[in-house]
Amino acid sequence: MPAREADAETAPEPGGKVTITEIARRAGVSVPTVSRVVNGRSDVSPKTRARVEDLLQRHGYRKRPAAPGTRAALLDLVFNDLDSPWAVEIIRGVEEVAHAAGVGTVVSAIHGRTGDAREWMRNLRARASDGVILVTSVLEPVLHDELRILGVPLVVVDPAGSPALDVPTVGAANWAGGMAATEHLLSLGHRRIGLIAGPPRLLCSRARFDGYRAALEGAGLALDDSLVAPGDFHPESGFAGCNTLLDLPEPPTAVFAASDQMALGAIEALRRRGLRVPEDMSVVGFDDLPEVRWSAPPLTTIRQPLAEMGKLAVRTVLRLARNERPDSPRVELGTDLVVRASTAPPARA
C-alpha cells in the first residue's frame, strides 16, 4: 500500500498520542485495514469497521492536520431537517461564501436521532472535515466533546438550546421580530391577536413568543392563553392552529404565525372557510421566504437574513480553522418588518 496512506497519526490526546499502527494492533487488524476505514473506503466488513471506528473515536483519532496557514478544504453543514425552504436559504448563503473560498460543503440532516448523529460523526471523522456549521440542532455532549478532541471548529446557526460558552453562534433578532410583528397589528387597530407559536424547545420560538407578549403588554393588553396555538413551523400546523383560533367563541381579528410556512397554512385555513385575508383576518409571518411575495395575498412578514446568517457562519468557521479568533462569539443579525397586502385594519371592533 502507498506509504502516505498508512503513516497518519492522531492529534494529541490527554496523556499522549496514538498511531494508526497502535489502532491496528488494538483492533487485531492490519494497518492497511485501519487506513481503509480512516479514508472512508467500503472494502471493510461492517463488524471490523465498527470495531476500528470505536477505537478511533475513543482515542480521538484524526488524519494528520494540514500545515499551519493551509486553508480549509471541506466543511460540514448539518441540519436537524432539510424539508423546508428556510434550510435552502441557509444553504444558499453558505455555498456562496464557501464556493468563493474554494471550500467544499457536505450537507447532512440528523433528524434529532442519536443514531443519525453518530453515523454523521463517523462519516465526518473519515473525511477529516475542517469545520462544522450546525443549524438549529443540538449535538449530544459526547459528540460535541469528540469534535473538540478532534480539533474540528464548530459554529452554531440559530441555536436550538444554549450552546457551550466556547462555541460561536450566529442568530437573528427573534425577540425584536416577534415584537415588531405584533406592534404592526396593534398599530392597525387589532386587539385580539392570535399567535401560532413555534416548537417551545427552540430558543427562536421562545424569543418570538416573548416578543409577542411584550408588545401586548406594551399596549396594556394581558396575554390570553386561548389565543396561542401550538405549531412546528410547517404549513400543516399553521392550518391546524388557525382552525383552532377560528373555532373560539370570539376569534382573533389577526394572527401572527411564527414562520412563513405556518402563515401560508393559516391563509389556506381561512380560504377553506370562505374568509378573506386581510378583510376578515390579517396574517403576519416570520422569515420572508422568497415565495411569500407571490402568495395570495402577498404576505406581510418579518425578514430574517437567512442567507446572511449562512455567509457569516462560513466566515466564522474558516477563521477558526485558521486558528484565528472570531470578531464576536455571539452575533445576532437584525430583523425587519416587510409590509405587504396580508394585513389591514380590523373589519370589526
VOGU-3710 file (C-alpha; in Angstrom, 3 decimals, decimal comma):
1> mpareadaet> 0,000/0,000/0,000  1,180/3,598/-0,504  3,265/4,785/2,434  1,387/8,067/2,810  -1,898/6,191/3,388  -0,606/4,337/6,423  1,508/6,838/8,322  -1,241/9,209/9,513  -1,249/9,903/13,254  -3,813/11,193/15,643
11> apepggkvti> -3,879/14,594/17,162  -2,565/14,526/20,765  -4,967/13,099/23,319  -4,647/13,509/27,098  -1,573/11,545/28,097  -0,034/11,289/24,629  -0,981/10,292/21,094  -1,820/7,045/19,397  -0,590/5,974/15,973  -2,515/4,218/13,268
21> teiarragvs> -0,286/1,209/13,924  -1,388/1,133/17,558  -5,057/1,371/16,499  -4,478/-1,621/14,187  -2,832/-3,634/16,984  -5,653/-2,950/19,424  -8,290/-3,815/16,824  -6,488/-7,010/15,791  -6,346/-5,976/12,133  -3,713/-4,823/9,678
31> vptvsrvvng> -2,557/-1,234/9,252  -3,976/-1,128/5,684  -7,386/-2,129/7,068  -7,377/0,761/9,541  -6,217/3,055/6,746  -9,155/1,976/4,583  -11,584/2,770/7,429  -9,947/6,166/8,007  -10,223/7,046/4,329  -13,881/6,019/4,127
41> rsdvspktra> -13,381/3,072/1,773  -16,095/0,419/1,522  -13,941/-2,733/1,278  -14,068/-3,462/5,032  -16,583/-5,744/6,746  -19,207/-3,992/8,884  -18,041/-5,811/12,033  -14,398/-4,840/11,524  -15,340/-1,279/10,579  -17,385/-0,885/13,767
51> rvedllqrhg> -14,503/-2,193/15,935  -11,962/0,111/14,291  -14,267/3,141/14,386  -14,903/2,573/18,091  -11,159/2,667/18,774  -10,697/5,710/16,542  -13,396/7,522/18,474  -12,114/6,540/21,919  -8,599/7,680/21,076  -9,593/10,894/19,327
61> yrkrpaapgt> -8,158/9,758/16,012  -7,978/12,193/13,159  -5,939/12,360/9,970  -2,788/14,416/10,269  -3,925/18,065/10,222  -2,942/20,414/7,448  0,103/22,591/7,936  -0,447/25,976/9,656  -1,741/28,558/7,234  -3,261/25,974/4,914
71> raalldlvfn> -6,821/26,915/4,024  -9,764/24,679/4,837  -10,905/22,364/2,054  -14,135/20,858/3,398  -16,940/21,987/5,715  -19,889/20,080/7,133  -23,274/21,847/7,202  -25,658/19,969/9,495  -29,417/20,497/9,864  -31,949/18,717/12,000
81> dldspwavei> -34,229/18,553/8,928  -33,969/19,647/5,306  -37,674/19,709/4,425  -38,061/23,483/4,457  -37,353/26,419/2,128  -35,834/28,007/5,236  -32,980/25,473/5,062  -32,478/26,227/1,372  -31,865/29,909/2,151  -29,208/28,994/4,743
91> irgveevaha> -27,563/26,625/2,249  -27,569/29,334/-0,411  -25,623/31,697/1,831  -23,178/29,020/2,978  -22,497/27,802/-0,544  -21,877/31,317/-1,886  -19,074/32,079/0,582  -17,664/28,526/0,636  -17,504/28,392/-3,169  -15,732/31,749/-3,331
101> agvgtvvsai> -13,192/30,434/-0,811  -12,649/27,219/-2,756  -14,116/25,130/0,066  -16,359/22,114/-0,438  -19,569/21,671/1,564  -21,177/18,452/2,769  -24,856/18,901/3,747  -26,416/16,465/6,210  -29,622/16,053/8,223  -29,555/14,240/11,560
111> hgrtgdarew> -33,326/14,393/12,259  -32,724/14,675/16,005  -31,983/10,943/16,196  -28,971/9,653/18,138  -28,171/7,005/15,542  -28,152/9,520/12,695  -25,909/11,887/14,654  -23,424/9,128/15,441  -23,404/7,984/11,819  -22,743/11,555/10,744
121> mrnlrarasd> -19,854/11,774/13,226  -18,306/8,593/11,841  -18,525/9,983/8,328  -17,093/13,333/9,409  -14,147/11,654/11,072  -13,463/9,566/7,954  -13,450/12,550/5,613  -11,483/14,773/8,046  -13,758/17,783/7,742  -12,128/21,128/8,547
131> gvilvtsvle> -15,146/22,646/10,274  -18,802/22,160/11,192  -21,769/24,529/10,927  -24,676/23,229/12,999  -28,118/24,715/12,220  -30,987/24,678/14,752  -29,818/21,349/16,135  -28,339/20,030/19,361  -25,453/17,580/19,424  -25,157/15,112/22,246
141> pvlhdelril> -22,466/16,293/24,697  -20,331/13,263/23,859  -20,343/14,151/20,150  -19,625/17,792/20,930  -16,700/16,653/23,071  -15,456/14,478/20,237  -15,394/17,468/17,883  -13,324/19,296/20,481  -10,915/16,351/20,836  -10,562/16,144/17,059
151> gvplvvvdpa> -9,871/19,864/16,881  -12,765/20,479/14,457  -14,101/24,047/14,847  -17,857/24,402/15,366  -20,234/27,304/14,711  -23,931/27,108/15,585  -26,553/28,929/13,499  -29,862/29,740/15,204  -29,043/27,591/18,253  -31,806/25,281/19,416
161> gspaldvptv> -30,619/25,469/23,012  -27,831/27,125/24,955  -24,535/26,144/23,287  -21,249/25,775/25,136  -19,599/29,060/26,018  -16,675/28,372/23,678  -18,906/27,794/20,633  -19,587/30,864/18,443  -23,209/31,383/17,403  -24,974/33,264/14,616
171> gaanwaggma> -28,646/34,093/15,035  -31,362/36,640/14,313  -33,157/39,174/16,495  -36,136/36,893/17,118  -37,481/38,778/20,141  -37,401/42,088/18,286  -39,037/40,439/15,265  -41,872/38,983/17,324  -42,435/42,342/18,925  -42,389/44,198/15,581
181> atehllslgh> -44,917/41,788/14,031  -47,322/42,239/16,939  -46,827/46,009/17,152  -47,652/46,286/13,449  -51,002/44,577/14,035  -51,656/46,711/17,114  -50,930/49,862/15,084  -53,652/48,820/12,633  -56,159/48,658/15,471  -56,192/44,931/16,224
191> rrigliagpp> -56,641/43,985/19,882  -57,412/40,264/19,672  -54,238/38,967/18,072  -53,645/35,232/17,830  -50,228/33,568/17,810  -49,348/30,302/16,100  -46,158/29,556/18,008  -43,110/27,536/17,045  -41,728/24,493/18,910  -41,102/25,580/22,513
201> rllcsrarfd> -37,839/23,594/22,666  -36,251/26,099/20,268  -34,772/29,358/21,528  -36,024/31,225/18,457  -39,609/30,100/19,131  -39,487/31,219/22,741  -37,956/34,561/21,760  -40,698/35,253/19,176  -43,351/34,355/21,734  -41,733/36,676/24,296
211> gyraalegag> -41,683/39,489/21,716  -45,379/38,932/21,021  -46,174/39,051/24,726  -44,026/42,153/25,293  -45,848/44,026/22,525  -49,230/43,141/24,020  -48,120/44,239/27,471  -46,768/47,479/26,000  -50,247/48,148/24,639  -51,840/47,418/28,012
221> lalddslvap> -53,219/44,028/26,925  -52,879/40,879/29,013  -51,722/37,651/27,402  -54,717/35,436/26,600  -53,558/31,813/26,515  -56,574/30,809/24,422  -55,184/32,964/21,594  -51,917/30,981/21,463  -51,972/27,855/19,280  -49,071/25,379/19,081
231> gdfhpesgfa> -47,124/24,907/15,867  -43,978/23,316/14,482  -43,010/25,807/11,703  -44,622/23,617/8,998  -47,733/24,572/6,960  -49,907/21,804/8,423  -49,517/23,177/11,943  -50,357/26,670/10,698  -53,511/25,271/9,109  -54,482/23,424/12,305
241> gcntlldlpe> -53,562/26,343/14,569  -55,609/28,811/12,580  -58,616/26,483/12,665  -58,261/26,240/16,447  -58,296/30,031/16,714  -61,255/30,334/14,339  -63,256/27,905/16,471  -63,023/30,171/19,522  -66,272/31,835/20,639  -64,575/35,144/19,821
251> pptavfaasd> -61,893/34,520/17,166  -58,972/36,908/16,798  -59,027/39,555/14,093  -55,362/38,979/13,277  -52,829/36,166/13,542  -49,056/36,286/13,924  -47,624/32,982/12,694  -44,069/32,410/13,919  -42,935/31,176/10,486  -43,897/31,935/6,901
261> qmalgaieal> -44,850/28,335/6,240  -47,306/28,366/9,142  -48,664/31,687/7,875  -49,328/30,079/4,477  -51,097/27,216/6,239  -53,212/29,744/8,146  -54,175/31,532/4,936  -55,300/28,214/3,450  -57,424/27,500/6,536  -59,111/30,872/6,119
271> rrrglrvped> -59,660/30,303/2,388  -61,364/26,975/3,003  -63,794/28,653/5,374  -64,649/31,291/2,815  -62,810/34,005/4,755  -60,665/36,658/3,127  -57,188/37,954/4,001  -56,898/40,682/5,170  -60,592/41,726/5,071  -61,724/39,073/7,572
281> msvvgfddlp> -58,383/38,381/9,265  -54,887/39,828/8,963  -51,923/37,449/8,855  -48,233/38,109/9,562  -45,434/35,572/9,083  -41,777/35,331/10,004  -38,769/34,601/7,715  -39,539/36,371/4,394  -39,012/33,275/2,273  -38,874/34,058/-1,468
291> evrwsapplt> -42,271/32,508/-2,242  -44,321/34,608/0,191  -44,172/37,683/-2,005  -46,145/35,631/-4,546  -48,736/34,237/-2,124  -52,346/35,373/-2,405  -52,252/37,942/-0,978  -48,506/38,718/-0,708  -47,535/38,105/2,912  -46,605/40,729/5,475
301> tirqplaemg> -43,731/39,161/7,386  -40,595/39,626/9,446  -37,482/39,272/7,344  -34,657/37,422/8,985  -31,422/37,416/6,964  -31,138/33,662/6,484  -28,591/33,735/3,667  -26,507/36,310/5,548  -26,559/34,076/8,619  -25,147/31,261/6,494
311> klavrtvlrl> -22,481/33,511/4,996  -21,350/34,776/8,387  -21,222/31,230/9,763  -18,830/30,172/6,980  -16,582/33,201/7,518  -16,506/32,451/11,241  -15,715/28,749/10,931  -12,993/29,485/8,361  -11,389/31,918/10,799  -11,459/29,239/13,483
321> arnerpdspr> -9,936/26,715/11,066  -7,033/29,154/10,596  -6,661/29,383/14,380  -7,978/32,958/14,336  -10,465/34,316/16,838  -13,914/35,341/15,532  -14,797/39,027/15,620  -17,552/38,229/18,120  -18,543/34,903/19,742  -22,253/35,803/19,716
331> velgtdlvvr> -23,737/37,522/16,665  -27,416/38,453/16,314  -28,381/39,901/12,935  -31,273/42,330/12,728  -34,799/41,518/11,546  -37,106/43,852/9,603  -40,854/44,199/9,158  -41,895/43,823/5,499  -45,438/45,125/4,984  -47,386/43,611/2,098
341> astappara> -51,072/43,024/1,423  -51,992/40,438/4,093  -52,583/42,987/6,872  -55,167/45,751/7,237  -57,278/47,360/9,993  -59,869/45,007/11,509  -63,281/44,898/9,882  -64,907/44,736/13,320  -64,046/46,398/16,594
//
